[in-house]
């Protein structure tokens, strides 16, 4: 679920990552996944592609390689206008976002004080 090489690079950034970047990602990833679900329900392909692109980039940067790949597939399906594939991928993105956030929480303990 998480890229071990990127995890090590993120560990090296220390408190900057655990105190500022990680909490922001956890919040926005969950919000974006919820927005993806709503856009899929509306069959809003342009919004799905935009949201998937955003989540793909941030997830890939923060070691979420599986989620990033699924977001790339969702972005492509949305750009192709493939509503059936986009709907299925939107569900997968929401599930993988939850799993990725849980894995990141388990991997990184925010620094104290």
C-alpha atoms as one frame of an Amber mdcrd trajectory, in Angstrom:
protein
   0.000   0.000   0.000   2.847   2.399   0.858   6.160   2.766  -0.981   8.936
   1.920   1.524  11.515   4.108  -0.234   9.265   7.157  -0.004   8.428   6.290
   3.619  12.130   6.460   4.503  12.496   9.786   2.690   9.511  11.155   4.604
  10.958   9.925   7.919  14.081  11.952   7.195  12.035  15.159   7.045  11.082
  14.631  10.710   8.655  16.912  12.469   7.960  18.993   9.373   6.246  15.983
   7.875   4.557  14.519  10.952   3.376  17.819  12.410   2.337  19.763   9.327
   2.227  17.805   6.093   0.747  14.502   7.258  -2.218  15.976   9.179  -3.075
  18.200   6.211  -2.917  15.244   3.818  -5.060  13.057   6.073  -7.729  15.750
   6.225  -7.732  16.715   2.560  -7.453  13.150   1.237 -10.583  12.159   3.132
 -12.416  15.258   1.925 -11.325  14.651  -1.654 -12.412  10.993  -1.521 -15.849
  12.091  -0.298 -16.037  14.674  -3.094 -15.093  11.955  -5.595 -17.975   9.810
  -4.345 -20.393  12.719  -4.797 -19.051  13.606  -8.249 -19.418   9.969  -9.309
 -23.018   9.944  -8.067 -23.688  13.038 -10.228 -21.776  11.518 -13.182 -19.703
  14.711 -13.261 -16.776  13.403 -15.316 -14.897  16.712 -15.431 -14.995  17.057
 -11.647 -14.058  13.391 -11.186 -11.008  13.812 -13.416  -9.943  16.984 -11.582
 -10.346  15.462  -8.119  -8.652  12.198  -9.104  -5.718  14.152 -10.532  -5.327
  16.109  -7.304  -5.504  13.057  -5.047  -3.188  11.095  -7.356  -0.418  13.657
  -7.017  -0.556  14.136  -3.271  -0.920  10.413  -2.581   2.001   9.507  -4.805
   4.181  12.098  -3.119   3.290  10.713   0.321   4.015   7.046  -0.518   0.440
   6.025  -1.385   1.398   4.251  -4.595  -1.637   1.952  -4.845  -4.052   4.836
  -4.288  -2.133   7.017  -6.716  -2.411   4.335  -9.394  -6.133   3.897  -8.865
  -6.594   7.664  -9.048  -4.736   7.677 -12.372  -7.118   4.992 -13.654 -10.112
   7.001 -12.412  -8.815  10.165 -14.035  -8.415   8.313 -17.343 -11.889   6.729
 -17.129 -13.442  10.110 -16.359 -11.576  11.776 -19.229 -12.758   8.968 -21.523
 -16.351   9.452 -20.327 -16.532   5.842 -19.127 -19.193   6.220 -16.449 -19.308
   2.541 -15.467 -15.554   2.290 -14.912 -15.460   5.690 -13.218 -18.187   4.680
 -10.765 -16.372   1.466  -9.839 -13.028   3.238  -9.539 -14.550   5.996  -7.397
 -15.607   3.343  -4.877 -12.122   1.822  -4.965 -10.531   5.252  -4.462 -12.673
   5.912  -1.416 -11.751   2.539   0.114  -8.076   2.917  -0.711  -7.994   6.452
   0.665  -9.234   5.148   4.006  -6.699   2.299   3.962  -3.834   4.589   2.926
  -4.646   7.103   5.655  -4.784   4.293   8.231  -1.423   2.958   7.019   0.156
   6.408   7.208  -1.217   6.942  10.718   0.196   3.572  11.789   3.561   4.303
  10.192   4.115   7.801  11.539   3.622   8.903  15.107   3.316  12.697  15.338
   6.123  14.203  17.375   5.269  15.693  20.730   6.247  19.055  22.012
